[in-house]
Amino acid sequence: MIRTVNNIKPVIAIIGRPNVGKSTLFNQILGKNAAIVDDRPGVTRDLHYEEMVYDDKPFTLIDTGGFHIDEEGDIITRAIRRQIEEVLSTVDGVLLVTDGAAGLHPADEEILDLLRRNGLRYWFVVTKIDNEHLEVRSAEFFATGVERLFPVSGTTGYGVGDLLGEMTKEFWTRKEIGEKLPPPPDEIRVAVIGRPNVGKSTLVNAILGEERMLVTPVPGTTVDPIDSLFRHDDRTFRIIDTAGIRRKKNITLKAEKAAVIRAFTAIDRSDIVLFLMDPTEIGTDQDLRLIGMAHEKNRGIIIVINKWDIVEKDEKTFDRLVKDIRCRIKFAPYAPVISISALHRFRIERLLQLLEEVFDRYTRQIDEETLTAWLLKTVERTPPPLTRFHKPLMFTRAVMTSVRPPTVVITVNKPTSVHFSYTRHLLNCFYEEFDYTGVPLRLLFKRGSS
């Protein structure tokens, strides 16, 4: 079997210089638009991880930023180069992608030399070969000394099957992996969202304890949502770093528009949303819209005030900010607020503990007897208003029908007559009775006997 450093299931990185078609090939292999593709070089900046199965053989595929040989390049270029060199120690193989239309480039040879020095398995890929008639373009790449290369087209899929077949021929099958590995643990899925430059990627790096996300002072560095797995207190977390979301009128680039859509879908994929705010600009209209989206999708929410180290504060500063947030975000009073400094790792451990606590509540089941007793006690203490026909509402039963998110179905004789203000009252009373901090409760009504 192929040498692996990743517990049997191989991890393969796609590496190449900018704009050779890495992300296009990445999408073609996956069979979906997982990475953002744009004509401008350098759109892919972070490490984009995706799970893949080919011929019943699973592996992880990583899309990386463009590799530059200019050490004097801009700050993002240098960071990408450092990031790629670091990722080579964690992967089992590399798809070295070159541009068949542009021809052999000195950067291609430097990357190849880097792979050889590291003793890594690699597959030499020449892209933009859309059909067999264009394969002649790949001939000059034999000058590098490679014994075999793979002409492919990320756009049409030409040659991709041959590449995958050769790449995976020594991989373990799913059956073999299943015999050797324990069942995967249940994951706690966390989306990190917020406006640009509030420190999302810095927070992810602080949590992971490594430079998995590309961090620079340039707003908007993260483009694709990126998944990373980590363990804490014997639990597995999947954390998704997303692009900073600007106001719609400020979104002009095609790539950024697509990134915003993927940030929204990251909320869909999550159990809990960490919403980051800048302490100098709390509770903007854009913040309200994003938190409102997480609330409407019934995700757990933790509001994180980052960059706490730069705030001029006294013993009442935090309480004042929380009060301001509560006044503006009235629809999610259950969301806890925590202040941190991702840059200095201040209160990161407490944030991880809070994530675990919120997830435990998000998945907690309350038995019917306890819920029904709470309902009847609440209704007796504060009866609902009469219906428009002056008939009383009769509540008889409460059942938690599901978790993740918790959903309570209340039986009542006239469900459509329950006023939204009384629904809000029941929600408030639920949170007073049961500790569900950070968790939205879905409260539904169904018809029962009169």
VEXTI-683090 format. One record per residue (C-alpha): y negated, z negated, x negated; residue in three letters. Coordinates in steps of 0.1 Angstrom, whole numbers. Layout:
BEGIN
+-------+-------+-------+-----+
! north !    up !  east !  aa !
+-------+-------+-------+-----+
!     Y !     Z !     X ! ala !
...
+-------+-------+-------+-----+
***
This chain:
BEGIN
+-------+-------+-------+-----+
! north !    up !  east !  aa !
+-------+-------+-------+-----+
!     0 !     0 !     0 ! met !
!   -36 !     5 !   -10 ! ile !
!   -52 !   -24 !   -30 ! arg !
!   -71 !   -46 !    -5 ! thr !
!   -95 !   -75 !   -10 ! val !
!   -98 !   -79 !    27 ! asn !
!   -66 !   -96 !    38 ! asn !
!   -45 !   -64 !    43 ! ile !
!   -69 !   -45 !    66 ! lys !
!   -89 !   -22 !    43 ! pro !
!  -127 !   -19 !    43 ! val !
!  -141 !    15 !    34 ! ile !
!  -177 !    21 !    25 ! ala !
!  -196 !    54 !    29 ! ile !
!  -219 !    58 !    -1 ! ile !
!  -241 !    87 !   -12 ! gly !
!  -277 !    96 !   -19 ! arg !
!  -303 !    99 !    10 ! pro !
!  -299 !   125 !    37 ! asn !
!  -265 !   139 !    26 ! val !
!  -251 !   133 !    61 ! gly !
!  -235 !    99 !    57 ! lys !
!  -244 !    86 !    91 ! ser !
!  -235 !   119 !   108 ! thr !
!  -201 !   117 !    92 ! leu !
!  -199 !    80 !   102 ! phe !
!  -205 !    89 !   138 ! asn !
!  -180 !   118 !   136 ! gln !
!  -152 !    95 !   123 ! ile !
!  -159 !    69 !   150 ! leu !
!  -163 !    95 !   177 ! gly !
!  -195 !    79 !   190 ! lys !
!  -231 !    76 !   180 ! asn !
!  -229 !    42 !   163 ! ala !
!  -254 !    50 !   135 ! ala !
!  -288 !    64 !   141 ! ile !
!  -292 !    99 !   128 ! val !
!  -325 !   114 !   119 ! asp !
!  -338 !   143 !    98 ! asp !
!  -359 !   119 !    77 ! arg !
!  -342 !   106 !    46 ! pro !
!  -336 !    68 !    44 ! gly !
!  -331 !    61 !    81 ! val !
!  -300 !    41 !    74 ! thr !
!  -310 !     9 !    55 ! arg !
!  -286 !   -19 !    64 ! asp !
!  -248 !   -21 !    61 ! leu !
!  -234 !    -9 !    94 ! his !
!  -199 !   -22 !   100 ! tyr !
!  -175 !    -6 !   126 ! glu !
!  -138 !   -12 !   134 ! glu !
!  -118 !    20 !   133 ! met !
!   -82 !    31 !   140 ! val !
!   -67 !    64 !   129 ! tyr !
!   -30 !    72 !   133 ! asp !
!   -24 !    36 !   144 ! asp !
!   -39 !    24 !   111 ! lys !
!   -69 !     1 !   115 ! pro !
!   -96 !    -3 !    90 ! phe !
!  -133 !   -12 !    88 ! thr !
!  -159 !    15 !    80 ! leu !
!  -193 !     7 !    65 ! ile !
!  -223 !    30 !    66 ! asp !
!  -248 !    23 !    38 ! thr !
!  -283 !    32 !    29 ! gly !
!  -291 !    62 !     6 ! gly !
!  -285 !    56 !   -31 ! phe !
!  -314 !    63 !   -54 ! his !
!  -313 !    64 !   -92 ! ile !
!  -350 !    58 !   -96 ! asp !
!  -353 !    21 !  -107 ! glu !
!  -391 !    24 !  -102 ! glu !
!  -388 !    34 !   -66 ! gly !
!  -403 !    16 !   -36 ! asp !
!  -391 !   -19 !   -27 ! ile !
!  -367 !    -7 !     0 ! ile !
!  -351 !    18 !   -24 ! thr !
!  -345 !    -8 !   -51 ! arg !
!  -331 !   -32 !   -24 ! ala !
!  -307 !    -6 !   -11 ! ile !
!  -294 !     1 !   -47 ! arg !
!  -288 !   -36 !   -53 ! arg !
!  -271 !   -39 !   -19 ! gln !
!  -247 !   -10 !   -26 ! ile !
!  -238 !   -24 !   -60 ! glu !
!  -230 !   -58 !   -44 ! glu !
!  -209 !   -43 !   -16 ! val !
!  -186 !   -25 !   -40 ! leu !
!  -171 !   -58 !   -50 ! ser !
!  -161 !   -65 !   -13 ! thr !
!  -146 !   -31 !    -3 ! val !
!  -112 !   -15 !    -8 ! asp !
!  -123 !    21 !   -11 ! gly !
!  -153 !    44 !    -9 ! val !
!  -161 !    78 !     7 ! leu !
!  -185 !    93 !   -18 ! leu !
!  -205 !   117 !     2 ! val !
!  -223 !   147 !   -14 ! thr !
!  -244 !   175 !     1 ! asp !
!  -226 !   209 !     0 ! gly !
!  -258 !   227 !    10 ! ala !
!  -280 !   212 !   -17 ! ala !
!  -253 !   213 !   -45 ! gly !
!  -244 !   188 !   -72 ! leu !
!  -271 !   162 !   -79 ! his !
!  -275 !   138 !  -109 ! pro !
!  -273 !   109 !   -84 ! ala !
!  -239 !   121 !   -72 ! asp !
!  -226 !   118 !  -108 ! glu !
!  -241 !    84 !  -113 ! glu !
!  -225 !    71 !   -82 ! ile !
!  -192 !    86 !   -92 ! leu !
!  -195 !    69 !  -127 ! asp !
!  -203 !    36 !  -110 ! leu !
!  -171 !    39 !   -89 ! leu !
!  -150 !    47 !  -119 ! arg !
!  -164 !    18 !  -139 ! arg !
!  -155 !    -5 !  -110 ! asn !
!  -120 !     9 !  -108 ! gly !
!  -124 !    17 !   -71 ! leu !
!  -103 !    40 !   -50 ! arg !
!  -126 !    68 !   -38 ! tyr !
!  -125 !   101 !   -18 ! trp !
!  -150 !   127 !   -29 ! phe !
!  -165 !   143 !     2 ! val !
!  -187 !   174 !     4 ! val !
!  -205 !   176 !    37 ! thr !
!  -223 !   203 !    56 ! lys !
!  -193 !   226 !    52 ! ile !
!  -191 !   237 !    88 ! asp !
!  -162 !   262 !    84 ! asn !
!  -137 !   276 !    59 ! glu !
!  -161 !   304 !    49 ! his !
!  -185 !   278 !    35 ! leu !
!  -159 !   260 !    14 ! glu !
!  -170 !   280 !   -16 ! val !
!  -201 !   257 !   -17 ! arg !
!  -179 !   228 !   -28 ! ser !
!  -165 !   246 !   -59 ! ala !
!  -193 !   234 !   -83 ! glu !
!  -184 !   198 !   -75 ! phe !
!  -152 !   201 !   -95 ! phe !
!  -175 !   200 !  -126 ! ala !
!  -175 !   162 !  -121 ! thr !
!  -138 !   161 !  -131 ! gly !
!  -125 !   150 !   -97 ! val !
!   -89 !   163 !   -90 ! glu !
!   -94 !   167 !   -52 ! arg !
!  -124 !   169 !   -29 ! leu !
!  -128 !   171 !     8 ! phe !
!  -151 !   197 !    24 ! pro !
!  -161 !   184 !    58 ! val !
!  -188 !   187 !    85 ! ser !
!  -201 !   156 !   101 ! gly !
!  -216 !   178 !   128 ! thr !
!  -186 !   199 !   139 ! thr !
!  -158 !   177 !   126 ! gly !
!  -144 !   204 !   103 ! tyr !
!  -121 !   189 !    77 ! gly !
!  -126 !   153 !    90 ! val !
!   -90 !   150 !   102 ! gly !
!   -76 !   160 !    67 ! asp !
!   -99 !   135 !    51 ! leu !
!   -88 !   107 !    74 ! leu !
!   -52 !   116 !    70 ! gly !
!   -54 !   114 !    32 ! glu !
!   -75 !    83 !    32 ! met !
!   -53 !    63 !    55 ! thr !
!   -18 !    75 !    44 ! lys !
!   -13 !    42 !    24 ! glu !
!   -29 !    19 !    50 ! phe !
!    -9 !    -7 !    69 ! trp !
!    -1 !     2 !   105 ! thr !
!   -12 !   -21 !   133 ! arg !
!    24 !   -32 !   138 ! lys !
!    27 !   -41 !   102 ! glu !
!    -6 !   -60 !   102 ! ile !
!     4 !   -78 !   134 ! gly !
!    35 !   -90 !   116 ! glu !
!    15 !  -104 !    87 ! lys !
!   -17 !  -118 !   102 ! leu !
!   -22 !  -146 !   128 ! pro !
!   -38 !  -136 !   161 ! pro !
!   -76 !  -132 !   157 ! pro !
!   -96 !  -162 !   168 ! pro !
!  -119 !  -161 !   198 ! asp !
!  -153 !  -149 !   186 ! glu !
!  -187 !  -164 !   195 ! ile !
!  -209 !  -133 !   198 ! arg !
!  -246 !  -139 !   189 ! val !
!  -274 !  -114 !   192 ! ala !
!  -305 !  -120 !   171 ! val !
!  -336 !  -104 !   188 ! ile !
!  -373 !  -106 !   186 ! gly !
!  -404 !   -86 !   178 ! arg !
!  -407 !   -69 !   144 ! pro !
!  -411 !   -91 !   112 ! asn !
!  -403 !  -124 !   128 ! val !
!  -376 !  -130 !   102 ! gly !
!  -344 !  -119 !   120 ! lys !
!  -326 !  -104 !    90 ! ser !
!  -338 !  -133 !    68 ! thr !
!  -321 !  -157 !    93 ! leu !
!  -289 !  -137 !    93 ! val !
!  -288 !  -138 !    55 ! asn !
!  -295 !  -176 !    56 ! ala !
!  -266 !  -180 !    80 ! ile !
!  -242 !  -158 !    61 ! leu !
!  -252 !  -172 !    27 ! gly !
!  -253 !  -137 !    12 ! glu !
!  -276 !  -107 !    12 ! glu !
!  -257 !   -88 !    40 ! arg !
!  -289 !   -77 !    58 ! met !
!  -316 !   -58 !    38 ! leu !
!  -347 !   -80 !    37 ! val !
!  -382 !   -68 !    27 ! thr !
!  -417 !   -78 !    37 ! pro !
!  -420 !   -44 !    55 ! val !
!  -420 !   -47 !    93 ! pro !
!  -393 !   -26 !   110 ! gly !
!  -368 !   -26 !    81 ! thr !
!  -337 !   -31 !   103 ! thr !
!  -330 !     0 !   124 ! val !
!  -293 !    -2 !   136 ! asp !
!  -278 !   -33 !   151 ! pro !
!  -254 !   -47 !   125 ! ile !
!  -223 !   -69 !   131 ! asp !
!  -213 !   -96 !   107 ! ser !
!  -185 !  -121 !   110 ! leu !
!  -187 !  -156 !    96 ! phe !
!  -169 !  -189 !   100 ! arg !
!  -184 !  -223 !   107 ! his !
!  -165 !  -255 !   116 ! asp !
!  -133 !  -234 !   119 ! asp !
!  -148 !  -211 !   145 ! arg !
!  -155 !  -174 !   141 ! thr !
!  -189 !  -160 !   149 ! phe !
!  -200 !  -123 !   153 ! arg !
!  -237 !  -121 !   147 ! ile !
!  -257 !   -90 !   155 ! ile !
!  -290 !   -84 !   137 ! asp !
!  -311 !   -59 !   157 ! thr !
!  -343 !   -39 !   152 ! ala !
!  -376 !   -56 !   160 ! gly !
!  -387 !   -44 !   194 ! ile !
!  -423 !   -33 !   198 ! arg !
!  -442 !   -25 !   230 ! arg !
!  -431 !     7 !   245 ! lys !
!  -465 !    24 !   239 ! lys !
!  -461 !    17 !   202 ! asn !
!  -427 !    33 !   199 ! ile !
!  -431 !    68 !   187 ! thr !
!  -402 !    76 !   163 ! leu !
!  -370 !    89 !   177 ! lys !
!  -350 !    66 !   155 ! ala !
!  -369 !    35 !   166 ! glu !
!  -365 !    44 !   203 ! lys !
!  -328 !    46 !   197 ! ala !
!  -329 !    13 !   179 ! ala !
!  -346 !    -4 !   208 ! val !
!  -318 !     9 !   231 ! ile !
!  -292 !    -5 !   208 ! arg !
!  -310 !   -38 !   206 ! ala !
!  -308 !   -40 !   244 ! phe !
!  -270 !   -31 !   243 ! thr !
!  -266 !   -59 !   217 ! ala !
!  -276 !   -83 !   244 ! ile !
!  -249 !   -69 !   266 ! asp !
!  -223 !   -75 !   238 ! arg !
!  -234 !  -111 !   232 ! ser !
!  -226 !  -145 !   246 ! asp !
!  -257 !  -161 !   232 ! ile !
!  -291 !  -147 !   223 ! val !
!  -311 !  -162 !   195 ! leu !
!  -347 !  -152 !   203 ! phe !
!  -370 !  -155 !   173 ! leu !
!  -407 !  -161 !   176 ! met !
!  -435 !  -163 !   151 ! asp !
!  -453 !  -196 !   154 ! pro !
!  -487 !  -179 !   150 ! thr !
!  -480 !  -157 !   181 ! glu !
!  -460 !  -176 !   207 ! ile !
!  -449 !  -163 !   241 ! gly !
!  -464 !  -128 !   241 ! thr !
!  -458 !  -105 !   271 ! asp !
!  -432 !   -87 !   250 ! gln !
!  -415 !  -120 !   242 ! asp !
!  -413 !  -127 !   280 ! leu !
!  -398 !   -93 !   287 ! arg !
!  -371 !   -96 !   261 ! leu !
!  -362 !  -132 !   271 ! ile !
!  -362 !  -121 !   307 ! gly !
!  -337 !   -94 !   299 ! met !
!  -314 !  -119 !   283 ! ala !
!  -318 !  -142 !   313 ! his !
!  -311 !  -114 !   338 ! glu !
!  -279 !  -105 !   319 ! lys !
!  -269 !  -142 !   321 ! asn !
!  -266 !  -147 !   284 ! arg !
!  -270 !  -181 !   267 ! gly !
!  -305 !  -184 !   252 ! ile !
!  -318 !  -204 !   222 ! ile !
!  -355 !  -200 !   214 ! ile !
!  -361 !  -202 !   177 ! val !
!  -395 !  -207 !   162 ! ile !
!  -392 !  -193 !   127 ! asn !
!  -415 !  -197 !    97 ! lys !
!  -421 !  -233 !   105 ! trp !
!  -429 !  -239 !    68 ! asp !
!  -462 !  -219 !    72 ! ile !
!  -475 !  -239 !   102 ! val !
!  -503 !  -265 !    97 ! glu !
!  -488 !  -292 !   118 ! lys !
!  -489 !  -329 !   128 ! asp !
!  -464 !  -350 !   147 ! glu !
!  -474 !  -333 !   181 ! lys !
!  -475 !  -297 !   170 ! thr !
!  -439 !  -289 !   180 ! phe !
!  -443 !  -306 !   214 ! asp !
!  -474 !  -286 !   221 ! arg !
!  -457 !  -253 !   213 ! leu !
!  -427 !  -262 !   234 ! val !
!  -450 !  -270 !   263 ! lys !
!  -468 !  -237 !   259 ! asp !
!  -435 !  -219 !   258 ! ile !
!  -422 !  -237 !   289 ! arg !
!  -454 !  -228 !   308 ! cys !
!  -450 !  -191 !   300 ! arg !
!  -412 !  -189 !   303 ! ile !
!  -407 !  -207 !   336 ! lys !
!  -376 !  -186 !   346 ! phe !
!  -355 !  -200 !   317 ! ala !
!  -362 !  -238 !   316 ! pro !
!  -326 !  -244 !   304 ! tyr !
!  -332 !  -226 !   270 ! ala !
!  -336 !  -251 !   241 ! pro !
!  -363 !  -246 !   215 ! val !
!  -357 !  -253 !   178 ! ile !
!  -380 !  -248 !   148 ! ser !
!  -366 !  -235 !   115 ! ile !
!  -375 !  -218 !    83 ! ser !
!  -350 !  -191 !    76 ! ala !
!  -365 !  -184 !    42 ! leu !
!  -360 !  -220 !    30 ! his !
!  -329 !  -226 !    51 ! arg !
!  -346 !  -254 !    69 ! phe !
!  -325 !  -266 !    99 ! arg !
!  -301 !  -238 !    97 ! ile !
!  -272 !  -262 !    99 ! glu !
!  -287 !  -277 !   131 ! arg !
!  -291 !  -242 !   145 ! leu !
!  -254 !  -235 !   139 ! leu !
!  -245 !  -268 !   156 ! gln !
!  -267 !  -258 !   186 ! leu !
!  -250 !  -224 !   188 ! leu !
!  -216 !  -241 !   191 ! glu !
!  -229 !  -266 !   217 ! glu !
!  -244 !  -238 !   238 ! val !
!  -212 !  -218 !   236 ! phe !
!  -191 !  -248 !   246 ! asp !
!  -212 !  -252 !   277 ! arg !
!  -212 !  -214 !   283 ! tyr !
!  -174 !  -215 !   285 ! thr !
!  -171 !  -250 !   302 ! arg !
!  -153 !  -252 !   336 ! gln !
!  -161 !  -279 !   361 ! ile !
!  -134 !  -287 !   387 ! asp !
!  -140 !  -280 !   424 ! glu !
!  -138 !  -317 !   434 ! glu !
!  -167 !  -326 !   411 ! thr !
!  -188 !  -297 !   420 ! leu !
!  -184 !  -302 !   458 ! thr !
!  -192 !  -339 !   455 ! ala !
!  -224 !  -329 !   436 ! trp !
!  -233 !  -303 !   462 ! leu !
!  -229 !  -326 !   492 ! leu !
!  -248 !  -354 !   475 ! lys !
!  -276 !  -331 !   466 ! thr !
!  -279 !  -316 !   501 ! val !
!  -278 !  -351 !   517 ! glu !
!  -306 !  -363 !   494 ! arg !
!  -328 !  -332 !   501 ! thr !
!  -316 !  -312 !   531 ! pro !
!  -324 !  -275 !   532 ! pro !
!  -350 !  -263 !   557 ! pro !
!  -338 !  -250 !   591 ! leu !
!  -331 !  -214 !   595 ! thr !
!  -356 !  -192 !   614 ! arg !
!  -335 !  -198 !   645 ! phe !
!  -339 !  -236 !   640 ! his !
!  -302 !  -240 !   631 ! lys !
!  -292 !  -262 !   602 ! pro !
!  -275 !  -248 !   571 ! leu !
!  -241 !  -264 !   565 ! met !
!  -229 !  -265 !   529 ! phe !
!  -193 !  -274 !   525 ! thr !
!  -178 !  -264 !   492 ! arg !
!  -187 !  -254 !   456 ! ala !
!  -163 !  -237 !   432 ! val !
!  -169 !  -225 !   396 ! met !
!  -151 !  -192 !   398 ! thr !
!  -157 !  -180 !   362 ! ser !
!  -173 !  -189 !   329 ! val !
!  -190 !  -168 !   302 ! arg !
!  -214 !  -170 !   321 ! pro !
!  -207 !  -200 !   345 ! pro !
!  -207 !  -188 !   381 ! thr !
!  -207 !  -212 !   410 ! val !
!  -199 !  -200 !   445 ! val !
!  -212 !  -222 !   473 ! ile !
!  -198 !  -219 !   508 ! thr !
!  -224 !  -221 !   536 ! val !
!  -225 !  -211 !   572 ! asn !
!  -254 !  -186 !   568 ! lys !
!  -257 !  -174 !   532 ! pro !
!  -286 !  -150 !   539 ! thr !
!  -307 !  -179 !   553 ! ser !
!  -307 !  -198 !   520 ! val !
!  -343 !  -196 !   508 ! his !
!  -349 !  -188 !   472 ! phe !
!  -369 !  -220 !   468 ! ser !
!  -338 !  -240 !   479 ! tyr !
!  -317 !  -220 !   455 ! thr !
!  -341 !  -230 !   427 ! arg !
!  -338 !  -266 !   439 ! his !
!  -300 !  -265 !   436 ! leu !
!  -302 !  -250 !   402 ! leu !
!  -326 !  -277 !   390 ! asn !
!  -304 !  -304 !   404 ! cys !
!  -273 !  -288 !   387 ! phe !
!  -290 !  -290 !   353 ! tyr !
!  -300 !  -326 !   360 ! glu !
!  -264 !  -336 !   368 ! glu !
!  -245 !  -315 !   343 ! phe !
!  -255 !  -308 !   307 ! asp !
!  -257 !  -270 !   306 ! tyr !
!  -286 !  -267 !   281 ! thr !
!  -290 !  -232 !   269 ! gly !
!  -268 !  -217 !   296 ! val !
!  -279 !  -197 !   327 ! pro !
!  -260 !  -205 !   359 ! leu !
!  -251 !  -178 !   384 ! arg !
!  -254 !  -194 !   419 ! leu !
!  -239 !  -173 !   447 ! leu !
!  -234 !  -180 !   484 ! phe !
!  -206 !  -170 !   507 ! lys !
!  -200 !  -174 !   544 ! arg !
!  -180 !  -204 !   556 ! gly !
!  -174 !  -219 !   590 ! ser !
!  -203 !  -230 !   611 ! ser !
+-------+-------+-------+-----+
***
